[in-house]
Amino acid sequence: MCGICGIVCYDESIRVNQELVERMMLGIKHRGPDDCGLYVKKIVGLGHTRLSIIDLKGGRQPIFNEDQSMCIVFNGEIYNYLELRNDLVQKGHIFGTRSDTEVILHLYEDKGERCVEYLRGMFAFAIWDSKARSLFLARDRLGIKPLYYDLRPKSLAFSSELKSLLEIGMSSRELNLVAADHYFTLNYTIGPQTAIQGIEKLMPGHTLLMREPGIRLNEYWDFAEVAELGDPFDACYSKMKELIEEAVRIRLMSEVPLGAFLSGGVDSSVIVGIMTMLTGKPVKTFTVGYENAEADSELKYAKKVAKHFDCEHHEFILKPKNFMDIIKKVVWHLDEPIAEYAAVPLLLLSELAKQHVTVMLSGEGADEIFAGYPIYRYMNQIELYRRAPERLRKAFEKCIAGPLLRNKREGKYLDWLSTSLEERYLGNGSYLTARMKNRLYSEDFFASVNTSEPYDAIGKYYRKIPNRDAIGKMLYLDTKTWLPEDLLIKADKMTMAAAIELRVPFLDHKLVEYAASLPAGMKVRNFESKYIFKRYAEELLPRDIVYRPKKGFPVPVKKWLRQELNTTAQELLLDKRTRERGLLNSKYIESMLNQHIAGKEDFSKNIWNLLVFEIWMRTFIDGDL
């Protein structure tokens, strides 16, 4: 796991210099504290910061091919690199290292742009071909590893992190208003846009080839066309089990110590169980709890799982003071405005884990491929409700639902009953409805953005899967948006901030494709989420761990914003500097704060969204680094 960056400039009057690349490398130094390397020649410069995991002595980058005409910088892990290497050796390729990085380079020589189709792992890499004068960028299928780029008429700069691109001054620190609208609506931005005007993300499952005079983008992987299986339950169960255990096994490859994040929920507990089964050794596990917030803490469940598998268990207790003290650091590392509470405990837990291990496994992705979130059941039930005769629905909404729901979440739940899935479900992070947006935005901001744009951006994913059932549509959408734009950004940036490599077995692309082929009835049955997955979990875990309500790494922000953190929130959100941005209605924000503090309504998610955005603005737009 590393950081990569670089720049190519086809303007012959300009030469890329070493100082420029070194400035970019400074912005990603935390991703690779073990070593660094760079290559600068005429129109190209490539930089790399290394966290050593495999081939500790020989894997220094950039790495070159036999005749030095191509070189690569790479971030990630390729789990099938040994098989690929053997095939390439038989074809006559000569290797100078034992690293997976060099395998990718020779595979590119052999297969060209299609090399990515053979890779099983997580990756973002850049290959410079001096003979063709071309730059090839690639990102893994699910978007586990990030890659940003800034394209100009005759140049392109790229990096693992957005802040690295800001170091060289190609981009102005200008807010992308469309992306800001995405953020307020969804709690994250939808790629390829970022919140900085001019900087984009290379999308998951995509490659980019730059040759003078322009670029070509290519989507090399998607699972929209995966057909539903007609196999019996037992056959599906056996194949799923095989793929899950294989996904964990290949991710145990390492020359440094490994561990696992353990929330005490079913996903992370299954990972720990499989690791124990495969290694026969106690797994180093790490979990977080919260001071004076027992209802939100999962320490007792994590302890139970750790004891069940005889783990070497570690705990961290997060206090409200720690929470606000570290939020600026969290926002700086995230690069993008992402309203994800769990980023804070994840960073602190990663710093604790770094004292013991360098590689961690976690349960990200299981909910998105096996339908683990309760919202999927709720939305599916609304779909069934909407099939009822219209006159019955109108009577129900007028006499029962209206009085009960009209004032809940600003009428959000009532709106759901009258809108299609494509209109009401914008992803797991979605929170701000059109009605709420109209109150939150200032008149100028509301007028400057097309407030239906987030719906249009989401709509392109729904249009790819018109014939799937409601569960299948939501899982596809979340795997293409919420997962790479929120959860995986958080997971990558917070662990890399502590120089930890995070591996996510449930997002092995073969497992993702297979899960997509399972019928909805194997995922949600009799109001039970992740049905087939939990049947497998029963083989490894106590039933009370498998079937307890889902929490994840919960954070008691609702409580803290009413008590310890309410003064901080008010001071920041009602500050003159915040109000003078002219984006939001400060009177509405003050009303939200007052209602939340008084316990009249739970606006914790909205308040957190606004807090993160203002801190992000001060960090990345105002430059208060």
GIZIMO-V355283 format. One line per field, one symbol per residue. ss: DSSP state (H for helix, E for strand, L for the rest). phi: phi as a letter, one per 40 degrees, with the letter a starting at -180 (. if undefined). Layout:
ss=???
phi=???
//
This chain:
ss=LEEEEEEEELLLLLLLLHHHHHHHHHLLHHHLELEEEEEEELLEEEEEEELLLLLLLLLLLLEELLLLLEEEEEEEEELLHHHHHHHHHHLLLLLLLLLHHHHHHHHHHHHHHHHHHHLLEEEEEEEEELLLLEEEEEELLLLLLLLEEEEELLEEEEELLHHHHHLLLLLLLLELHHHHHHHHHHLLLLLLELLELLEEELLLLEEEEEELLEEEEEELLLLLLLLLLLLLHHHHHHHHHHHHHHHHHHLLLLLLLEEEELLLLHHHHHHHHHHHHHHLLLLEEEEEEELLLHHHLLHHHHHHHHHHLLLEEEEEEELHHHHHHHHHHHHHHHLLLLLLLHHHHHHHHHHHHLLLLLEEELLLLHHHHHLLLHHHHHHHHHHHHLLLLHHHHHHHHHHHHHHHHLLHHHHHHHHHHLLLHHHHLLLLLLLLLHHHHHHHELHHHHHHLLLLHHHHHHHHHHHHLLLLLHHHHHHHHHHHLHHHHHHHHHHHHHHHHLLLEEELHHHLHHHHHHHHHLLHHHLLELLELLHHHHHHHLLLLLHHHHLLLLLLLLLLHHHHLLLLLHHHHHHHHLLHHHHLLLLELHHHHHHHHHHHHLLLLLLHHHHHHHHHHHHHHHHHHLLLL
phi=.abbaiabbccccbbcbccccccccccbdccaccaaaabbafcbabbabbbcbbfdcbccbcbbcccgcbabbabhabcbccccccccccchcbbbbbccdcccccccdcbgccdccccbibaaabbbbcccfbbbbabcccgcbcababbbdbaabaacbcccccccgcbccbcccccccdcccbgabccccbccdgcbbccdgbbbbbbdbabbcaccaabccccccbccdcccdcccddccccccdccccabbcbaacbcgccccccdcccdccccgbcccbbabbbcfaccccbdccccccccdbfccbbbbbcbdcdccccccccccccgbcbcbdccccccccccccccbabbbbacdhccccbgccddcccccccdcccccddcccccccccbcddcbdbcffgdcccdcbbcdcccbbhcccaccdccccccccdccdccbcccddccccdcccccbcbccdccccccdcccbdcccbcccdcccccccbfbcbbbdcbdcccccccccccdccbbafgbcfdcccccdccbbcccccbcdcbgbcbccdccccbcbccccccccbcdcccccgcbccccccccdcccccgcacbdccccdcccccccdccbccgcc
//
